[in-house]
Amino acid sequence: MRSLRSQLTLIVAGLALLAVGAVTVTVALTTNRALEQTLADQAEARQTILEELNELALEIDWWDEAELLIEELAEDFSARIALTDVDGFVLLDTGDGELPPLEGVIDPFGPLAEFTDDFLFDTETFNDELAGCLEEASIAYLIDESGELFLIGDDFNEEAAEILDECYQFAVVAAEKDQGGVKEPALLFVDFETMPAIPWTAIGLVAAAVIAIAAATAAPLSGIVTGSLRRLSAAAHSIRQGDLDVRVEADAPAEVADLADSFNEMTTALAIAEERRKQLTADVAHELRSPLTNILGHLDAIEDGVIAASPDQVGIISSEAVRLARLVDDLQTLAALDEHTLTLETQPTDLCALVDRALGARRVRAADSSIAIQRMGECRSPISIDPTRIDQIIGNLLDNALEHTPPDGTVTARIEDTEDEVTVSVQDTGPGIDPGLLPRVFDRLSRADTARTPGNGGRGLGLAIARGLARTHGGDIEATNDPDGGARFTLTLPRSES
């Protein structure tokens, strides 16, 4: 189960199962709430039916007169209603088949049967008549919250008792009236047509169908994804074997297509880097071969007696040896920058004073070429840098500017000091840099622009080292062409210590 395709299929099926489970729980909870509400409504409906028929029983002569009301109640409450006598004979029924559950007894006499079987007793009339009679006889009484009457006072005697008995008989006679309605009780049967239930079978079938569809859909979809990934894996294997021309095509899904595009961009970058590596190797070999060839040629000539070992010849050999040593030092510096092993010795430094010293060291050379050099801008406060390395950067930029500035031109070092960073831009009035070649001016041993060969004796490593040193300080160098003519190299250094 380690393949991505199997995992994706299981994940999709699992998500489908979770979704179905969530829907099932929601349906169950909703149905349960609906069931509770329905049961409450049905209980209320049963009570209403019972009360309605009890009231009707006091007004009709026989149960067949209740047919219209029973049909209306059955329609209003979506119920089946049936009435039978005490012997089980069906009096009324709104449905067919076996009788529904027994709901209760409809007693036309109700609780008044204890008074009389022939009359109805009006309790309200009884209370009113009794109270009125006692008031006329000036007998004090009190009626409590339950409606019972109590005599009060200390003057109750035999005469008062006789008056009370007369008032009581008077009130009973006033409250009794002829009884109407049916004379026979009936049994009430009620059943409701609908009852909500949780559709577990339907939910189970839907769940199984959803999971099956999800699994069937996940398989081809995961195949699309894993197919692209397999092509990426095969392309990576080809790159490991040295084939940098391999490319991967992927149209969907979008994330895999983006990954394929990034992979192709990486492969292109690797191919370019490999080409530059080969070119760098050839250029380094050429740079090393030139001074070595000169040194060996002069030594062979001296050894063969073709030329004498004069101080001039020794000076030529020494100059070529120094050139070779500087090239080796530059390569060692680049290697340290690549491996991030170069150590900076930072200290608070007056950057304006450092730029002034670099300009002063080149004034004689500038004067010989009729070139004016100047500094513009001021420094706010010292900045924490490695002064030796920054002097190396600024010196390289000034040497390049002087080399490519024609006579009567100007080289300007401009300083801008802000709260967060300090920039030193070196601008010349030379021919500038071909815009198409600007991205390559910091490449190692780059000679793409014959009009501007980088400094350090034309070896093509100076600008690459300068940018590496700037980035080690947490800054950078950018090359642009000034709108008014000439090239501008801008060194940016952060004020926070790198």
Protein Blocks (a to p, Z undefined) as FASTA:
>chain_A
ZZfklmmmmmmmmmmmmmmmmmmmmmmmmmmmmmmmmmmmmmmmmmmmmmmmmmmmmmmm
bfklmmmmmmmmmmmnopacddddfkopafbdcbecjddddfbdcdfklmmlmmpmkbcc
dfklmmmmmmmmmmmnopacdddfkopacdedjkbcfklmmmmmmmmmmmmmmmpccded
jfbdcddddddfbdcdddfklmmmmmmmmmmmmmmmmmmmmmmmmmmmmmmmmmmmmmmn
opakbccddfbdfklmmmmmmmmmmmmmmmmmmmmmmmmmmmmmmmmmmmmmmmmmmmmm
mmnomaccdfklmmmmmmmmmmmmmmmmmmmmmmmmmnopaccddddddfklmmmmmmmm
mmmmmmmnopacddedddfbdcdddfklmmmmmmmmmmmmmmmpcehiacdddddddfkb
ccdddddfbebjafklmmmmmpghiakbmklcceehonopmmmmmmmmmmmnopacdddd
dfkgpjdddddddfbdZZ
